[in-house]
Amino acid sequence: MYGYRKMTEYLNECGYQINRKRVSRWMGELGLWAIYPGPKLSAPGKDSKKYPYHGRTGVEEIA
């Protein structure tokens, strides 16, 4: 499903002179919404190993 921006562009290409506000309002009235990825798609799996950080931690003093 398209969002209101792509839907507006598509309708204008088809010959309908319509602006984004009207398309957005119609989509809300018809119960249409854009499909897009949800959050946390790059979360690590349960079996992924966590590696410790061996760099400077900021605690040691430099002599």
Stockholm file with secondary structure:
# STOCKHOLM 1.0

chainA/1-63         MYGYRKMTEYLNECGYQINRKRVSRWMGELGLWAIYPGPKLSAPGKDSKKYPYHGRTGVEEIA
#=GR chainA/1-63 SS CCCHHHHHHHHHHTTCCCCHHHHHHHHHHHTCCCCCCCSCTTCCCTTCCCCCCCSCCSCSCCC
#=GC SS_cons        CCCHHHHHHHHHHTTCCCCHHHHHHHHHHHTCCCCCCCSCTTCCCTTCCCCCCCSCCSCSCCC
//
